[in-house]
Every structure is written in structure tokens, then in C-alpha cells.
Amino acid sequence: MAKIDLKTASGLSLALDDNKLLSTDIKFKKQRDFSMEDLKSELLNNELTYPGIFYTKYFGLDNDSVFNEKNINMNLTVIPANLAGIEYTKTKGYVVKGYPRIVEIINGSGTLLLQSFENTFEGDIIQSTIKKGQKLIIPANYYSSFINTRQTTLVLLEIYAKQAEELYDLDDMNGMSYYVIRKNAKQEIVRNPIYKMVSKGRKVSWDNLLSQFNITLKTPVTKQILRKYEKFSWLFKTSDISI
């Protein structure tokens, strides 16, 4: 697999070689490979054995504590192109409680599922196509799953307040309220039958949302935060954001 340069897209000296993160100055606190065993409870077909690894997440990226000193936690997720049966490979459904987060797509494209609930009750559902260069603002308490529906590696850079915490607690619901599958060479979104009261997902204009927070489309978010840190004070508050 060809080496993927992530520097221009991320604003950081990052690259991927055989889906492994490389850098001359960026360090990370922890690496976790999310395996079939981790995802099995959230799959359409939980009897599968392949792929062994769905995705890899690098936690706590930093450069000489520059981001840590600004109360920023930064994670990077690498989702190779693959299928689990008829379902596209995806991240496990998770939520950041209490705080919003920024996600920048720094390679590839795919689909994002968001939902504002963790049980069978009706709530907000968002289905969105995502692509390289796109920036997303995800409100506090929205569960998310990123799905790689293309033939290239999907890479996400995620930023949120250091005191916030990621939680993975959708196992009892078999994951998110919808699954993204490949059927007859086409992409389809099908409902998770455990959720009894869910509506179809709505669309969001991410660019309009970014403009409300004065986030520039062309410049990597990491550079914008370091240059104009005061513009991102909302990222460290527990107040709700409407999308």
C-alpha cells in the first residue's frame, strides 16, 4: 500500500505507511486496534470472523505539549477500506459526554451516522456523506459512527476538551440505529430492528455550521486553533450546540 501524506490536510507532520502512523515530531499516548471482538456486538451479522481489525485509533496526539497546555485532546482514527459481510467497516458507536468536538476528514471519504439517544426512544438522527477536507462540529452527547464506504483509507482527526471522555455503551442496542451496507453493488442504509421508534436521518449543512463559528474551510483546524485560540472558547464549554 502506498504511503499517505497527511501533513497538508492535517497541518501536522503526519503520514501513514501500511496504515501505521508516522511522524517526526508528533507523539501519541496510546494506540488501540478495534478488533472483530470489539465490533461484534454492533454488527448486522455478529457471526462473522473477518476482518480481524476494523480500525486503529491513536489517542492524545501532541507536539511538545503544545495542545495539552491549551486543554486540547486530539485523536486520529484510521479506517481501512473493507467489508464485514455486506456491511462496510466502521467505528464503534461512541459519544463524548458534555462537550462538543471537531472532526476533520484528512483522507478518504465515507458516511457519518449521528444520533442523540442511546435507547429505543425517538431522537435526532443525522446521516451525512463525508470527504477529505471536510470539517464537522458534533454537539455534546451525540453518538457517532464513521463508516468507510470507499476504496481508500478513511482518516479522521478529532479534537475536544481534555477533560471530556469518550464512552462506548451501545452494545446492548447492537450499535447505532442504522447500518450502512453494500447491496447489489450499491450503498444502502438499513434500520437496526432493536430501535423501535426511529425516524429517517436528516441532512446537515456542515459549511453553514462552520461559518457560524468562524471556522475557515481551507485551513486545517489545528492551525486555526493555535493561531486564534480565543475563537474556540466554545469547544471547552458544556453548553449545547444546535445543528
C-alpha positions as CSV (number, residue, x, y, z in Angstrom):
1,M,0.0,0.0,0.0
2,A,1.3,3.4,-1.0
3,K,2.4,5.8,1.8
4,I,-0.2,8.5,2.5
5,D,1.0,12.0,3.3
6,L,-1.4,13.7,5.8
7,K,0.6,16.9,6.5
8,T,-1.2,19.2,4.2
9,A,-4.7,18.1,5.3
10,S,-4.0,18.0,9.0
11,G,-1.5,20.8,9.5
12,L,0.7,18.3,11.3
13,S,3.8,16.3,10.2
14,L,1.8,13.0,9.8
15,A,1.9,10.2,7.3
16,L,0.5,6.7,7.0
17,D,2.6,3.7,5.8
18,D,0.7,0.5,5.6
19,N,-1.9,2.2,7.7
20,K,0.6,2.8,10.5
21,L,1.1,6.4,11.8
22,L,4.4,8.0,11.2
23,S,5.7,11.4,12.4
24,T,9.0,13.1,13.1
25,D,7.6,15.2,16.0
26,I,4.1,14.2,16.8
27,K,3.7,11.7,19.7
28,F,0.7,9.9,20.9
29,K,-0.3,8.5,24.4
30,K,-2.0,5.3,23.3
31,Q,-2.8,3.2,20.2
32,R,-5.8,0.8,20.1
33,D,-6.7,-1.6,17.4
34,F,-10.5,-2.2,17.4
35,S,-11.0,-5.8,16.5
36,M,-13.8,-8.0,15.3
37,E,-14.4,-8.9,19.0
38,D,-14.8,-5.2,19.8
39,L,-17.3,-4.6,17.0
40,K,-19.2,-7.9,17.0
41,S,-22.0,-6.7,19.3
42,E,-22.7,-3.8,16.9
43,L,-22.7,-5.6,13.5
44,L,-25.7,-6.6,11.4
45,N,-24.2,-10.1,11.3
46,N,-22.5,-10.9,14.6
47,E,-21.3,-14.4,13.5
48,L,-18.6,-13.0,11.2
49,T,-14.9,-13.6,11.8
50,Y,-13.4,-11.2,9.2
51,P,-11.9,-8.6,9.2
52,G,-9.7,-9.2,12.3
53,I,-9.1,-5.5,12.7
54,F,-11.7,-2.9,11.8
55,Y,-9.8,0.3,12.6
56,T,-7.0,1.8,14.6
57,K,-7.2,4.8,16.9
58,Y,-4.3,6.9,18.2
59,F,-5.1,8.8,21.4
60,G,-3.6,12.0,22.7
61,L,-1.6,13.3,19.7
62,D,0.7,16.2,20.7
63,N,3.9,18.1,19.8
64,D,5.9,19.1,22.9
65,S,2.7,19.5,24.9
66,V,1.5,22.4,22.7
67,F,-2.0,21.1,22.6
68,N,-2.1,19.7,26.1
69,E,-1.3,23.1,27.5
70,K,-4.3,24.5,25.6
71,N,-6.6,21.9,27.2
72,I,-6.9,20.1,23.8
73,N,-7.3,16.3,23.4
74,M,-6.6,15.2,19.8
75,N,-7.2,11.7,18.4
76,L,-6.6,10.2,15.0
77,T,-8.6,7.3,13.6
78,V,-7.6,5.1,10.6
79,I,-10.3,3.0,8.9
80,P,-9.1,0.9,6.1
81,A,-11.4,0.0,3.2
82,N,-13.1,-3.3,3.8
83,L,-16.3,-5.2,4.3
84,A,-17.7,-7.2,7.2
85,G,-20.1,-9.4,5.3
86,I,-22.3,-6.9,3.5
87,E,-21.6,-4.1,6.0
88,Y,-18.9,-1.5,5.4
89,T,-16.2,-1.3,8.1
90,K,-17.0,1.4,10.7
91,T,-16.1,2.8,14.0
92,K,-17.8,1.5,17.1
93,G,-20.6,3.8,18.2
94,Y,-19.4,6.3,20.8
95,V,-20.2,9.6,22.5
96,V,-18.3,12.4,24.1
97,K,-20.4,13.4,27.1
98,G,-20.9,17.1,27.9
99,Y,-18.6,18.7,25.4
100,P,-18.7,19.3,21.6
101,R,-16.0,18.1,19.3
102,I,-14.5,19.0,16.0
103,V,-13.7,16.3,13.4
104,E,-11.7,16.9,10.3
105,I,-11.6,14.4,7.4
106,I,-7.9,14.3,6.4
107,N,-8.1,11.4,4.0
108,G,-10.7,9.4,2.1
109,S,-14.5,9.6,2.3
110,G,-17.4,7.8,3.7
111,T,-20.6,8.2,5.7
112,L,-21.3,9.6,9.2
113,L,-24.1,8.5,11.4
114,L,-25.1,10.6,14.4
115,Q,-27.9,10.1,16.9
116,S,-28.8,12.0,20.1
117,F,-30.1,8.9,22.1
118,E,-28.9,5.6,23.4
119,N,-32.1,3.5,23.6
120,T,-35.4,2.8,21.7
121,F,-36.8,6.3,22.2
122,E,-37.2,8.8,19.4
123,G,-34.4,11.3,19.0
124,D,-32.4,13.2,16.4
125,I,-30.7,11.2,13.7
126,I,-28.2,12.6,11.1
127,Q,-26.9,10.8,8.1
128,S,-24.1,12.6,6.2
129,T,-21.6,11.9,3.4
130,I,-18.1,13.0,4.4
131,K,-15.0,13.6,2.3
132,K,-11.4,14.7,2.6
133,G,-11.1,18.4,3.7
134,Q,-14.4,18.5,5.4
135,K,-14.8,19.8,8.9
136,L,-17.6,18.8,11.3
137,I,-18.8,20.2,14.6
138,I,-20.5,17.4,16.6
139,P,-22.6,18.6,19.6
140,A,-22.1,17.1,23.0
141,N,-23.9,13.9,23.7
142,Y,-24.4,12.8,20.1
143,Y,-23.3,9.3,19.4
144,S,-21.3,8.8,16.2
145,S,-20.1,6.1,13.9
146,F,-17.8,6.8,10.9
147,I,-18.2,4.3,8.0
148,N,-15.7,3.8,5.2
149,T,-17.8,3.3,2.1
150,R,-15.0,3.8,-0.4
151,Q,-11.8,2.0,-1.6
152,T,-9.4,4.4,0.1
153,T,-8.4,4.6,3.7
154,L,-10.6,7.0,5.8
155,V,-8.7,9.1,8.3
156,L,-10.2,11.3,10.9
157,L,-8.7,13.9,13.2
158,E,-10.8,14.6,16.3
159,I,-10.4,17.5,18.7
160,Y,-12.2,18.1,22.0
161,A,-11.6,19.4,25.6
162,K,-9.1,17.4,27.6
163,Q,-11.5,16.9,30.5
164,A,-14.1,15.2,28.2
165,E,-14.4,11.5,27.9
166,E,-15.3,9.0,25.2
167,L,-17.9,6.4,26.1
168,Y,-18.7,3.2,24.3
169,D,-22.1,1.9,25.6
170,L,-24.3,0.9,22.7
171,D,-23.5,-2.9,22.8
172,D,-26.9,-3.7,24.3
173,M,-28.6,-1.9,21.3
174,N,-26.4,-3.7,18.7
175,G,-24.8,-0.3,17.9
176,M,-26.3,2.7,16.1
177,S,-29.9,2.9,14.9
178,Y,-28.8,2.3,11.3
179,Y,-26.4,0.1,9.4
180,V,-24.6,1.0,6.1
181,I,-24.4,-1.9,3.8
182,R,-23.3,-2.8,0.2
183,K,-26.2,-4.5,-1.7
184,N,-26.2,-5.1,-5.5
185,A,-23.0,-3.0,-5.8
186,K,-24.8,-0.1,-4.2
187,Q,-24.7,1.6,-0.8
188,E,-27.8,1.3,1.3
189,I,-28.7,2.3,4.8
190,V,-30.9,-0.1,6.8
191,R,-32.5,0.2,10.2
192,N,-31.3,-1.6,13.3
193,P,-34.5,-3.5,14.3
194,I,-33.8,-3.2,18.0
195,Y,-34.6,0.5,17.8
196,K,-38.5,0.6,17.8
197,M,-39.0,4.3,17.3
198,V,-36.6,6.0,14.9
199,S,-37.1,8.3,12.0
200,K,-35.1,8.6,8.9
201,G,-31.9,10.5,9.2
202,R,-31.8,14.2,8.2
203,K,-29.1,16.1,6.4
204,V,-26.9,18.9,7.8
205,S,-25.1,21.8,6.0
206,W,-21.7,21.5,7.7
207,D,-20.3,24.5,5.9
208,N,-23.1,26.8,7.2
209,L,-22.4,25.5,10.7
210,L,-18.7,26.2,10.4
211,S,-19.4,29.8,9.3
212,Q,-21.4,30.4,12.5
213,F,-18.2,29.6,14.5
214,N,-15.9,31.4,12.1
215,I,-14.0,28.3,11.1
216,T,-12.3,28.6,7.7
217,L,-12.7,25.7,5.3
218,K,-9.3,25.9,3.6
219,T,-7.0,25.9,6.7
220,P,-6.6,22.8,8.9
221,V,-8.3,23.2,12.2
222,T,-5.1,22.5,14.2
223,K,-3.6,25.7,12.6
224,Q,-6.7,27.7,13.3
225,I,-6.8,26.8,16.9
226,L,-3.1,27.6,17.5
227,R,-3.4,31.0,15.7
228,K,-6.7,32.2,17.1
229,Y,-7.3,30.1,20.2
230,E,-9.8,32.6,21.7
231,K,-12.2,31.8,18.8
232,F,-12.6,28.3,20.1
233,S,-13.6,29.0,23.6
234,W,-17.0,27.3,22.9
235,L,-15.1,24.0,22.5
236,F,-14.3,23.9,26.2
237,K,-17.8,24.7,27.5
238,T,-20.6,22.3,28.3
239,S,-23.3,24.5,26.6
240,D,-25.3,22.8,23.9
241,I,-24.8,23.5,20.1
242,S,-27.7,23.2,17.7
243,I,-27.1,21.6,14.3
